[in-house]
Amino acid sequence: MSLTGVPLFVCAFLVMAAVLAATVLVWNRWGRARFVLRPVGILLTEALLVLSVGLVVNRSEQFYPDWDSLLHSQTAGSTTYAVHPGGLDGWLHRSGDLADQGDAFPWQPSGWAEWHLAAAPLVFTPVGYLAHTEWRYPALVVIDDGKTGWTTESETAAARSADHTAGPAIVVFARTTAATAPEVLTAALPTALAHDLRVTDKHWALVAPAGDTGLANRAVAAAPGRYPALALVKPAAGTKPATTGTKKPVTTTTAKPPGKAPAKKPATKPKTPAKPRTTVAGTLPVGIITTTVVETAYAGGVTDPKAPAGQTLLAAALDWACRQTPPPLAASTPPAKSLPVYHSPHHDKHPAPGDSGAPSVGGAKPQGGKRGPR
């Protein structure tokens, strides 16, 4: 019998009516026993009345959508309720991205300290997020092992660049540690994000540096439906950002025995930057698309010729990952069959994000299909 079904309500009210009728019948009967039966009948009737009303309220508010959420709810001061995406929309309207031009803020959902991250995640909301309240956005999860040199400013700039070039998506930057488990990326973080922001439940993308390849592969293998796309950022060893303009080949002269003309050996010509390779990884589930963003392919001008190489690489990886996700889903799109149950709705205080300088957004995105180059 369903916890929110009508049959349970009917049974509860019938039992309450039966106990009330029995209390009335024994009120002046059974001698001295009636002095015990009277208060017992009254208390039991009141308890059943409260239970019946509680079932009606639970059906309306969906505090406990099923028996499993009721029996496995964690007490200890926490409240269990069904997820309603967009829990932070009101806060963003009041003190967050007031201009709705895309900005990032430190995200501290309940229980994030148990994810074993080096710091609170950074979340970027795209341009127009507050204007399109009926849209649910795909998400890009970017993990960082702390050795990439990415900063809050460079991550925000890269997310803003990808939002401008490849379309809207919510971006989450998470600084991992050796204790970070794949379940954080496949379960804990998505569950909390689904409560706080309007995101889809699948077809996300994962971006990771070369040092976090193992964690990224395990997360993608565990949740291929959520992460069907994986981008690895791999700076080439010993390379420098490409420079603008052309240079003449350097000619070197090597000493030879007398009587022989010195041989000229031209320096190696600069290679043409290669495009990122998109392959299906053999060690991952079938259908997972991966790409490796290499420094020699992107340094020196994909997003900003004056930008640091690491920031340029990150922007290029986010651009590719964003194009692998579908456009935002409109309200007419059927929602997920079931939403996860989230515990402890009291969030930590969120610092207000800084000013934003993102470019203006264009028209509405078409629904369905993959993103394509603009």
LOKOLLO-866917 format. One line per field, with one value per residue (C-alpha): residue in three letters; x, y, z. Coordinates in pm, whole numbers, plus 32768, in hexadecimal, padded with zeros to 4 digits. Each point is the difference from the previous one (the first is absolute). Layout:
residues N
aa <- c(ALA	...);
east <- c(X	...);
north <- c(Y	...);
up <- c(Z	...);
This chain:
residues 374
aa <- c(MET	SER	LEU	THR	GLY	VAL	PRO	LEU	PHE	VAL	CYS	ALA	PHE	LEU	VAL	MET	ALA	ALA	VAL	LEU	ALA	ALA	THR	VAL	LEU	VAL	TRP	ASN	ARG	TRP	GLY	ARG	ALA	ARG	PHE	VAL	LEU	ARG	PRO	VAL	GLY	ILE	LEU	LEU	THR	GLU	ALA	LEU	LEU	VAL	LEU	SER	VAL	GLY	LEU	VAL	VAL	ASN	ARG	SER	GLU	GLN	PHE	TYR	PRO	ASP	TRP	ASP	SER	LEU	LEU	HIS	SER	GLN	THR	ALA	GLY	SER	THR	THR	TYR	ALA	VAL	HIS	PRO	GLY	GLY	LEU	ASP	GLY	TRP	LEU	HIS	ARG	SER	GLY	ASP	LEU	ALA	ASP	GLN	GLY	ASP	ALA	PHE	PRO	TRP	GLN	PRO	SER	GLY	TRP	ALA	GLU	TRP	HIS	LEU	ALA	ALA	ALA	PRO	LEU	VAL	PHE	THR	PRO	VAL	GLY	TYR	LEU	ALA	HIS	THR	GLU	TRP	ARG	TYR	PRO	ALA	LEU	VAL	VAL	ILE	ASP	ASP	GLY	LYS	THR	GLY	TRP	THR	THR	GLU	SER	GLU	THR	ALA	ALA	ALA	ARG	SER	ALA	ASP	HIS	THR	ALA	GLY	PRO	ALA	ILE	VAL	VAL	PHE	ALA	ARG	THR	THR	ALA	ALA	THR	ALA	PRO	GLU	VAL	LEU	THR	ALA	ALA	LEU	PRO	THR	ALA	LEU	ALA	HIS	ASP	LEU	ARG	VAL	THR	ASP	LYS	HIS	TRP	ALA	LEU	VAL	ALA	PRO	ALA	GLY	ASP	THR	GLY	LEU	ALA	ASN	ARG	ALA	VAL	ALA	ALA	ALA	PRO	GLY	ARG	TYR	PRO	ALA	LEU	ALA	LEU	VAL	LYS	PRO	ALA	ALA	GLY	THR	LYS	PRO	ALA	THR	THR	GLY	THR	LYS	LYS	PRO	VAL	THR	THR	THR	THR	ALA	LYS	PRO	PRO	GLY	LYS	ALA	PRO	ALA	LYS	LYS	PRO	ALA	THR	LYS	PRO	LYS	THR	PRO	ALA	LYS	PRO	ARG	THR	THR	VAL	ALA	GLY	THR	LEU	PRO	VAL	GLY	ILE	ILE	THR	THR	THR	VAL	VAL	GLU	THR	ALA	TYR	ALA	GLY	GLY	VAL	THR	ASP	PRO	LYS	ALA	PRO	ALA	GLY	GLN	THR	LEU	LEU	ALA	ALA	ALA	LEU	ASP	TRP	ALA	CYS	ARG	GLN	THR	PRO	PRO	PRO	LEU	ALA	ALA	SER	THR	PRO	PRO	ALA	LYS	SER	LEU	PRO	VAL	TYR	HIS	SER	PRO	HIS	HIS	ASP	LYS	HIS	PRO	ALA	PRO	GLY	ASP	SER	GLY	ALA	PRO	SER	VAL	GLY	GLY	ALA	LYS	PRO	GLN	GLY	GLY	LYS	ARG	GLY	PRO	ARG);
east <- c(8000	8097	8058	7F5B	7EE8	7E8C	7FC5	80E1	7F3E	7EB6	807D	8086	7EB8	7F31	80D3	7FDF	7E85	7FF1	80C8	7F25	7EC3	8089	8056	7E9B	7F6D	80CC	7FDD	7EF5	8038	80E7	7FF7	8148	80B9	7F5E	80DC	812E	7F5F	7F86	8156	809C	7EF4	8020	817C	7FFC	7EFB	80CD	813D	7F51	7F71	815D	8085	7EEF	8039	8177	7FD0	7F37	8108	8117	7F4D	7FE2	8163	80B5	80D5	8018	7FA3	8020	8034	8175	803C	7F3A	80AA	8161	7FEB	8120	7F87	80FF	7F6B	7FCC	7EC2	7FBF	7F39	7FE1	80E5	7F7A	8111	8062	8027	80FD	7F39	7F6F	8157	808D	7EE5	8044	8179	80A1	801C	7F16	804E	7FCA	8138	80AB	80D3	809E	7FD3	8087	7F06	7FDE	7EE2	7FB3	80FC	8101	8113	7FD3	805C	8171	8040	8116	7F08	7E93	7F9B	7FDE	7EBD	7FCC	7E9F	7FDA	7F78	7E85	7FDF	7F17	7F3C	7FAB	7F6C	7F5B	814B	80CE	816E	810C	812C	8177	80C7	816C	80EB	8158	8114	809D	812A	7F6D	8024	7E91	7F7A	7EA2	8030	8080	7EED	7EF3	8095	8010	7E96	7F8D	80BC	7F64	7EA8	802C	8087	7F54	7EBA	7F78	8064	8038	816F	807B	8171	806E	8160	803E	80E9	808B	7ED3	7EFA	7F35	7F50	7EB5	8022	7FEF	7EF9	7F12	8041	8052	7EEE	7EFA	8057	8016	7EAA	7F6D	80AB	7FF9	7F29	80CF	7FB0	8037	80E1	80D5	80FC	8173	8136	8143	813D	8177	80F3	8049	7E96	7FD5	7FD1	7EEC	7F57	8007	7F69	7EEC	7FA9	8004	7F1A	7F08	8014	7EA2	8052	815B	8000	8114	8158	8109	8164	80DE	8167	8108	8120	8148	8100	7F1C	7FBC	7ED2	7FFF	8060	7F5E	80B3	8100	816E	810F	809F	813F	8132	8116	815D	80C6	817C	808F	8162	80C1	7FA9	7E91	7EF2	7F4A	7EB1	7ECD	7EF9	7EB4	7F4E	7EC3	7EDB	7EDD	7EF6	7E9D	7F25	7F36	7E90	7F8E	7FD7	7EA8	8008	7F3B	80CF	8033	800B	7EB8	7E9C	7F92	7F78	80DE	80A2	814E	80EB	815C	8042	8177	80C1	80A1	7EA8	7F6E	8105	8013	7EAC	7ECF	7F4F	80F4	815F	8076	7F63	80D8	8028	7F46	7ED2	7FFA	800A	7EE6	7F28	803B	7FA8	7EC1	7FA4	801F	7F4A	7EE5	7FC8	7FD4	7ED5	7E9D	7F5D	7F37	7EB8	7EC0	7EE9	7F38	810C	7F98	80CB	80C3	7F2D	8079	80C7	80F6	7FAB	80DE	804B	803E	7F74	80AD	811A	8131	8011	806B	80EC	7F7E	80AB	80C6	7FAA	7FE3	807B	7F74	7F8F	7E90	7F3F	7F56	7EAF	7F65	80A5	7F55	7F82	808B	8136	816D	80A3	80B1	80FF	7F6F);
north <- c(8000	814C	80FF	8113	7F2F	8033	7E9D	804D	813E	7F46	7EEE	80FE	80C0	7EBD	7F81	8151	7FF7	7E9C	8058	8132	7F2F	7EF8	810F	8083	7EA0	7FAA	8159	7F93	7E87	7EF5	807F	8082	7FA1	8128	80EF	7F6D	7FD2	8167	80AE	7EEE	8028	817B	7FFF	7EF6	80C4	813E	7F48	7F6A	8154	809C	7EDC	8026	8177	7FC2	7F0F	8105	810D	7F12	7FB4	8173	8069	7EB8	7FFF	7E83	7F91	7E8D	7F0A	7FE3	8173	7FEE	7ECA	8066	8171	8084	80B5	80AA	8155	7FD4	800B	7F26	807D	7FCC	80C9	8137	8087	816C	8025	8119	80BF	80E8	8046	804B	80F6	80B4	8002	7F31	8046	812A	8063	7E99	8019	7EC3	7FF4	7F0C	7FD6	7F12	7EE8	7F62	7F04	7F3D	7EE7	807E	7FDF	7E86	8001	8022	812A	80FA	8122	804C	7FD1	812D	8010	80D1	804D	805E	813E	8008	7EF9	80DB	8075	7EA1	7F6F	7EE7	7F77	7EE5	8014	7EF8	800D	7FF6	7F79	806D	7F55	8086	7F4D	814A	7FE8	80B4	8162	804D	811B	807A	811A	7F1E	7EFF	810B	8095	7EAA	7FB0	8152	7FCA	7EA7	808B	810C	7F1A	7EB2	8046	8004	7EFE	7FFF	7FC6	7F70	8016	7F0A	7FF3	7E90	7F55	7EA0	7FA2	8073	7ED3	7FD0	7FEF	8174	8048	7EFB	801F	8101	8130	7FC3	7FCA	8145	80BD	7F7D	8098	8154	8049	7FA6	7EF1	7ED1	7EA5	7F7B	8057	80CF	801C	7FD2	80C6	7F95	8044	7EEA	7FCB	7FA8	7F10	7ED4	80A2	8083	7EAA	7F56	8103	7FE6	7E84	8001	80F9	7FF6	808B	8133	8037	7F8E	80FD	8023	8109	7FDC	8133	7F99	810F	7F8A	7FE6	8107	80C8	8173	80C7	803F	8162	80D8	804F	7F2E	7FC7	7FB7	7EA8	8009	7F86	7F56	7FB0	7ED3	7FF0	7F1B	7F97	80F2	7FE7	7FBE	8104	802D	7F54	80CB	7F62	80B9	8003	7F36	80B7	8047	7EFB	805C	7FE9	7EC3	7FF0	7F3D	7E8F	7F74	7E8C	7EF2	7F8C	7E8B	7FE0	80B9	7F8E	8004	8150	80D8	8111	808B	810C	8069	8174	802A	8141	7FFD	8001	8123	80DF	815B	8069	7F1F	80E8	8116	801E	80AB	7F06	7F08	7EAD	7F4B	80E4	7FDE	7E86	7FFE	80E3	7F1F	7EC9	80A0	8070	7E9B	7F6A	80FA	7FA2	7E91	8050	8041	8156	805B	7F46	80CD	7FD5	7F37	7EF2	7EDE	800E	7EE1	7ED6	8027	8105	7FA0	8042	8105	8022	8130	811F	810E	8084	80B8	8172	8048	8125	80F7	7FE1	811E	80DC	7F60	8075	7EF1	804D	801A	7ECB	7FBA	7F69	7EC8	7EB4	7EFC	7ED1	7EA4	7F7F	8047	8151	8068	810B	8157);
up <- c(8000	7F95	810B	7F34	7F70	803C	808B	812A	804B	7FF2	80E8	80FA	8010	8018	8122	80AF	7FD0	8085	813A	8039	7FDF	80EF	80FE	7FF3	802A	8136	809E	80FC	7FF4	8090	8164	8089	7EBF	7F58	80CC	7F4D	7EAC	7FEC	8008	7F2D	7EF6	8002	7FE3	7EF0	7F3B	8017	7F94	7ED2	7FA5	8006	7F33	7EFB	7FDE	7FEE	7EDF	7F44	803B	7F9C	7EBB	7FB7	8061	7FA8	813B	7FE8	7E9F	804F	811D	7FBB	8038	8145	808D	7F9A	8053	80D1	8134	80E1	7FBB	7E8A	7F35	7ED4	7EDA	7E8B	7F25	7F54	7F18	801A	8178	7FCE	7EFA	8106	8095	7EA7	7FC4	8147	802C	7EEE	7E8D	8006	7E99	7F89	7F29	8076	813A	80F6	8176	810C	802E	8157	8002	8138	8032	7F03	8106	7FEE	7E8F	805C	7F1D	8035	7FFF	7FC6	7E92	7F1E	7F34	7EC6	7F8F	7E8F	7F69	8012	8112	80CE	7ED1	7F85	813C	7F3A	7F7A	8090	7F9F	7FC0	80E5	7FC8	8127	8004	80F6	8058	80BB	806F	7F14	7ED6	807D	7FBD	80D5	804B	7F05	7EEB	803C	7FF5	7EC3	7F5A	805E	7F7F	7EBA	7FCB	8054	7EF6	7EEF	803A	80B0	8164	8101	8176	8054	814A	805B	810E	8093	8049	80F6	801A	80D7	7F05	7F90	7EB1	80BA	8047	7E8A	7FB0	8129	8111	7F2C	7EF9	810F	80B0	7EB7	7F94	8139	7FF1	7E8A	7ED5	7F57	7F2C	808D	7EEA	7ED1	80C3	7FB0	80D6	7FDA	80B4	7FF5	7FAD	8172	8046	7EDB	80E4	80CD	7EC5	7F57	8131	8019	7E8F	800C	812F	7F6A	7E82	7FDC	80CC	7F69	7E94	7FAF	809E	7FB4	8082	8016	7FC3	7FDD	7F25	80BD	7FA7	7F19	800E	7F93	7E8C	7F9B	7EFE	7EBB	7F48	8044	7F07	801F	80CB	7F45	80C1	7F86	806C	7FE7	7EF3	7FA1	7F1D	7E90	8035	7FFB	8146	8005	8051	80D9	8011	814A	8025	7F6B	80E5	7FD7	7FA8	8135	7FF3	8049	8133	7FC2	8050	803A	80AB	8127	7FFD	817D	8031	7FB6	7E98	7F96	80DD	7F2F	8075	7F8A	806A	7FFB	7FD2	803A	7EA8	7F63	80C0	80A1	7F73	7F8D	8012	80F2	8050	7F6F	813E	80EE	80C1	7F5C	8116	7FE6	7E86	801B	80FD	7F27	7ED2	80CA	8084	7EA1	7F7F	812B	7FE4	7E93	8062	80DD	7F87	8019	8136	8027	8001	80F9	7F00	8006	80E2	8143	8094	806D	8165	80B6	8112	816B	809F	8171	80DB	7F32	80CF	7F28	8074	7FBF	7E9C	7FC4	7F03	7EAE	7F70	7EDC	7EAD	7EAF	7F22	7E9F	7FB2	7FA7	7EB5	7FB4	808F	7FBA	7F25	80B6	7FC8	7F51	803C	800A	7EC4	7FB6	7FE3);
